Amino acid sequence: MVNGVIRYYLLPADIFIAKHLSYFIRITTVVNYYDILEVHHEVSEEEIKRSFRTLIKKYHPDIHGQNKLWAESKTKTIIQAYKILSNSTDREQYDRLYKHHLQTYKTTRIYKKEEKNSKTDTSIRTQAHTIFVDLLNGRMQNAVERYEHLSEEYVNVDFLLHLNHRDYIDCKFLLAEAYEKSGKYEICIEFYEFILEQGRNSTHRHHLLAEIKERIRNIYCRKLAKCAPPEKALIIYEKVLKLKLYKNENAFIYKKMAECYIKLKEYENALKHLNIALSLKPNLQGANKLKTKLKQHNPNFAM
């Protein structure tokens, strides 16, 4: 709730899918586009345009440095909101559906939770917001220290849930970046994988999810697997394969697994994974070197 207004979220595509109210009641998350543009529900078209221009300048990726990816995502959300509210027909339909949703779900759990927050909850919410603000302003060390302190104090409690949904995901992403930059790869991977899992069934922020998937791959392959013993590296590579990457990328992973099996002297498994790699990319770089190694251990080796 912000200034007495309940926040709801709706994926852009849902607005056009919900052409009839009978469809709309199936929607459980609604975006408040007025909230995104920081304007009142009865605002004029000119004020919407003015606020849009102000926010686009405020969150322009070029002025956010290390938080550029977050700013790009923020900008896209603002543009989506403006496209709906700047079109009189779309805005009228959106207002009708949004009003219906408020009437239907005015006694939601979110509202009840906000009304019943204790002083302790307020304190946690304030600290969660402070963590987010520190991250946005590049004070990563302060944010991480506060986050770790709260994690010790409130074990098994995701206190960042006190943020609204957009800020919650953004905060998780910025924490992941902070841990990645400090070399704490195991922790940052947990954050990245959480965000990726949350967005699997949504086209919202697709570009951000693609970037996160690439980061997970790079951290697993270039940081964790590279320094791990072969048996542990194999477990890591299995996780990378679950990311459902492109064929060329999977070919590289299978080749790395073949290398691990050679180190473990499991030559049949090495051959099996090398064959899979070559089936995905016949001209795979480094494959001939592995073939030579396998022939040294098995003169009858053939592919």
C-alpha positions, 0 to 999 in steps of 0.5 A, a space after each residue: 500500500 502506498 499513500 493509502 492506495 493498494 498496489 496491484 499488478 497486471 502483465 501487459 498482455 493480460 489487458 488485451 486478453 481480458 476483453 470481457 469481465 468474465 475473463 478478467 476475474 481469473 486474473 490474480 495480479 494487476 499492475 497499477 499503471 498510474 502508480 508506475 507513472 506516479 500520477 493520480 487515477 483522474 489525471 489528464 493526458 497532458 499530465 500523463 505525458 509530462 510525468 512519463 517524460 520526467 520518469 524516462 529522464 530519471 531512469 535513463 540507463 545511461 545515468 545509472 552506471 552499474 545499475 544500467 540493467 535495472 534501469 533498462 527494465 524500469 524504463 521498459 515498464 514505464 513505457 508499457 504503462 505510458 502506451 496504455 494510459 496515453 491511448 484513450 481507448 486502451 485507458 478506458 478499457 483498463 480503467 473499467 477492468 481495474 475498477 472491477 478488480 478493486 471492487 472484487 478484491 478489496 478485502 485481499 490478504 495484502 490489504 489485511 496484512 498492511 492493516 495489521 502490521 506490528 511495530 516489528 513488521 514496520 521496522 523490518 519493512 523500513 530496513 528492507 527499504 533501506 537495503 534497496 535504496 542503498 543498492 540503488 545508490 551504489 552503496 553495496 557494502 552497506 546494503 549487504 552488511 544490513 541484509 546479512 545482519 537481518 538474515 541472522 536476526 530473522 532466520 528463514 524469513 524473507 524480509 524483502 517481501 515487505 517491498 512491493 513486487 517490482 522492488 522485491 525482484 529488483 532488490 534481489 537482482 541488485 543483491 545478486 550483483 553485489 555478491 557477484 562483484 565481491 566474489 561470493 558466487 555461491 550466494 549470488 547464484 542463489 539470487 539469480 536462480 530465484 529470479 529466473 525461476 520466478 519469471 519462467 512462466 512470464 514474458 514480463 522482463 524477458 530481456 532481464 531473464 535472458 541476461 540472468 541466464 547468461 550470468 548464471 552460465 558464466 558464473 558456473 562455467 568460468 568461476 565455480 566449475 573452473 576451480 572445482 574438482 572434476 566430480 563437483 564440476 560435473 554436478 555444476 555442468 548438469 545444472 548449466 544444462 538445465 538452463 536450456 541453452 543454445 545447441 552450441 553452448 550445450 555442446 561446449 558443456 558436454 565437451 567440458 564434462 567429457 574432460 572431467 570424465 577423462 580426469 576421473 579415468 571414466 573413459 566410456 563416460 568421456 566418450 559418451 559425452 564427447 559424442 553428444 557434444 559433436 552431435 550438437 556441433 560437429 566442428 567443436 573446437 578442442 574435440 580433436 584434442 580430446 579424441 587424442 587423449 581417449 586414443 592414448 587410453 584406448 587404442 581401439 577407440 573409434 568415433 
